[in-house]
Amino acid sequence: MIIGETAGLPPVGPAESRRKAALREGGVLRRFDWPLFGASTALAVVGAVMVWSATRDRTELTGGDPQYFLKRHILNAIVGMALAIGVTALDHKRLRALTPTVYVLSFIGLLAVLSPLGTVVNGARSWIELGGGFSIQPAEFAKLGIVMALAMILAYRPAVRRSKGMLAQIEDRRIDDTRPGGRALVLALLAAAVPMGVISMLPDLGSTMVILAITGGMVVLSGVRLRRLALLTAVVGAGAFAAVKLHLLAQHQINRFAAFADPNLDPQGVGYNTHQARLAIGAGGVFGQGLFKGTQTNGQFVPEQQTDFVFTVIGEELGLVGGLAVLALFAIVLWRGCVIARQATETFPMLLAGGVVCWFAFQMFENVGMTMGIMPVAGIPLPFVSYGGSSMFANFIAIGILENVRLRSTAR
Amino acid sequence: MYRPQRLEGARARLGVVQVLVLALLATLGGRLWYLQVRSGAQFQAAAAANDLRSVSTPAVRGDILDDQGHPLVANKPTLEVTVDLSTLQQQPHGGIAVLDRLASVLGVPESQIAQKIRLCSSKVKQPCWPGSPYQPVPVATDVAQSIGMEILEDHDKFPGVTAQAAATRTYPAPFGVNAAQMLGYLSPVSSSELSKAGNDYQPTDMVGRAGLEQEYDSILRGEAGVSEVAVDNLGRAVRTVSQTAPVPGDDIVTTIDAHVQAVAEQQLAAAIQSAHGVWDTETHSYGKADSGAVVVLNVQTGGVVAMASYPTYDPNVWTGGINAQTYARLTSAAAGTPLLDRGYQGEYPPGSTFKAVTTSAMLQDGFPADGTYDCSTDFPVGNQDFHNFEGEAFGPITLKQAIEVSCDTVFYRVAYQMWLKDGGNNPVAHPSDPVQTMSTELGLGKDTGIDLPGESPGLIQTRQEKLASWQANKADWCAHGKDGYPDVARTDPARAAYLKQIAYENCLDGWQFRAGDAVLEAIGQGGVEVTPLQLARAYATIANGGTLYQPHLLQAVMTPGGKVVSTYQPKVVAHVPIDSATRSFLMNALEGVAQAGTASGVYGAWPQNTIPVGAKTGTADVYGQNPTSVFASVVPANHPQYAIVMMVPQGGQGAQISGPAVEKIEEAMYGVQGGAQLANAALLPTPPAGLPVITADGLLPVTFPYPQQWPPVAPPPASPGATVAGAARSKP
């Protein structure tokens, strides 16, 4: 409609020409990855409805306004989308330049949570209260910071000195320009390990696992040699073993793993979450019980249902059809992420996109998997769907990063 | 496009990541299918059980009414304080502060309320709440209005606590009637009853435990309403899924007449009291009567008009749960086991009242009604000498006279002749045993089938019964016959010697139906024990010409709105071979007893001409005790309507203790005062023609409430009276 109207207007102003340019073949709006943005927005919309369904009767949470969480979720999504567009519009050089800032700020946020500023929820000190009902969860931004930092470090290649010997070395492959150097790898691991250590002290097992997955995925994507990878895996395995042995994990976290191993263990205690979650999903059947009609949801049998266990609402009320549709939306997001990573012309944007894919893929799998009893229970949100501002903002910023990479790699 | 070589490797690795992502998504999709489709039905069932709870609303129990519509058992609205557990749990510290406030308002310790609201389990025993945690738990019943108002008005201080109307069993006691044993009582359903298949009890149900409450529990109970309530994770009701309203139980209209029952109870208590002042010449002691029963039976239907048992108790002790101390008292022998309904559960020797049965048997066996019988002082059988009462002798007399003066030796002789005819100690192949056969045909020695639980069968010792009993007990008897009873000997050597002798004889030939057995049974002693109900029925059967009815209390079942559901039709158990000659002879003889015989003193002021009455006295000896006072009466003798029997163990003579009491009951029923029948004073000259009319709104045809008269006159402790030593003793 706008196009039709503008077509009839005589002189073309500068603004008009920019819009036209954007719409041209190869223009910004054409190159913008609409399926990616559309799928993530659709997930946020589905999330808004599901969060609404899970909370509309919970007066103790909503303070009497049944649409409280619906409104907040939509607001979060709109802010998130604005952030995504903002990040998309950033010059890609700015993106790399901003990386240390994002990383350091998110790390400071984590330290603040550990300090008396942090608020303890469900045995974990993960939030900073901002007042007025707002709080931020720095762990969500830390994931973003780590993705960016690792991409930058792992993409770093020492400038090839134009010396004969060096050229010769490259030619006979003694110096491999396609793989990160040993120093870069150590630095990358440190950059991931330090915030991860802080997060595991909160303790936030879910985010720790996500960061582990991001780091592993990005290290693999960066092309680290297989023997280094094997060594790394061994070190991480030994570290995990030591963490359990030296009681670095909180008892409630070990219990979650125990309940995962035996789901029928103590159905009122540790296994309660998984048992009730599976009951709700299983009760949904093929077509679900209908929106707002889930008896387990209305009965509030599943804990944390608007956040970590939001998938149980989908399973119960929308059934297999709804559950598969949500998984399909995630498939679109992840698929587009992979495509964008492959299209990248440089290592840094490729690793950025690949890191985001690893992040989303693992977090989605862990979250949905725990509600269905195939992953241990760990408190992380389902991207875009779960209620929570920090998560929503971080997720949409990641979408913005993907779009930014796409625009950059497809630019002529 | 420039593509650095180093990104080619990354693209391959990204391909791996892509496949991995696809695998993760496929895993989730597969798991989703497994949960929702493959095991969907199972999860749906589990989910349904997860959030649905059934809550029962008890039905209002039916009333028990008398033949005129007087409520014997009804329900009264009381104020009940209940606690809603799920609301309480949401209070700080599980609502301890609320319970504390409630306890101080109700005036009970907090621990008592805490015990009542804890849920019963295999580990938690009473007091506890056996019902669902989703229904309000009653913590106090019959609460004063002011307390209820305090709780309701100060609702903020008592979250989850409510005061509401509840139906409680009440005993209006018209005319001061008690009838506790016959009515029975309620107590909470037991866990074994709950788990028993076919029962639709709810855990909080009260179940009839004795008497009519037990017998007609299924009619009275109605159907509890069940609500299926969807609950949330905290057990708070979210919404009601389905609801069936409770169906109130039906009312039972009985054959009992409250007024006659009340008179019977008062007269029984008075008779037992009067026995305490009577000197017994055989045991040389004052009467020790502490129990007894009286039955008024409708001769033409078998309907029980009144059945009183003494001692009795206040049925209100069951309301709101009986305490252990009271229950122990109700069942203790020292307190006379007031729970026992002696009308159909007490077994006593009938004594001479049994002679009506013996006479029926001998007349049917061919003994002449107009013959002459020798009433000698005693009658020797083998080495035993059987005496007349106090050694009296009347010489040759008619059979009618023998009944009138209750001459034992006449009946000894008849029984001995019968025994000889059956072959004596070498019995013929099929002995006729006329007395035992007639007794059994008249329904003695076995259950009458009355619609009350736990009936006693009584005893008529026959040849078969003796043989079976000997086979079962001979080892015991022989041991005691040899070693005696050292335990008894320590306190009562005479009794021990007597018991040893009996055991020895029983061991030797206890299987044999001896002459002594036959002779004693003919006068209602020895191997004869009857319940008052059985004896009344035997008299009723003789009086109505041989129709043996099944005694019953049920007359009709009615809805609370007054609609008749079903009417009881009298059941004829058997037609006893008593021909009209035998019947009219016996009725004539029983009239003679009342007019000129052993009961003439009892009926001295009775208008025999207008309301002829037949009667028989009985004074049954019990070893080591005062005799059992027995009195049987049929009224009117010309058109028999009621058979009345009173039995008072240790009461003394029939004509002295039971007789006057039965006569007083008859006076009340027929409105007789000062030897004349007063107009409009008769309580029940004939049973009511129809059922009481209950209006559609459940109103009864009688006014309410009644003057309460509880407890009835209690007998004073046994003490020698001054005036009784020389009291005239009439013949048994």
Interface residues (C-beta under 8 A of the other chain):
Chain A: D57 D177 T178 R179 G217 V220 L221 S222 G223 Q276 R278 L279 A280 I281 G282 A283 G284 G285 V286 T295 Q296 N298 G299 Q300 F301 P303 G315 G319 L320 G323 L324 L327 F330 A331 L334 W335 C338 A341 R342 A344 T345 E346 T347 M350 G354 V357 C358 A361 M364 F365 V368 G369 M372 I374
Chain B: M1 Y2 R3 P4 Q5 R6 L7 E8 G9 A10 R11 R13 L14 V16 V17 Q18 L20 V21 L22 L24 L25 T27 L28 G29 R31 L32 W33 L35 Q36 V37 S39 G40 Q42 F43 Q44 A46 A47 A48 N50 D51 A230 V231 D232 N233 L234 V238
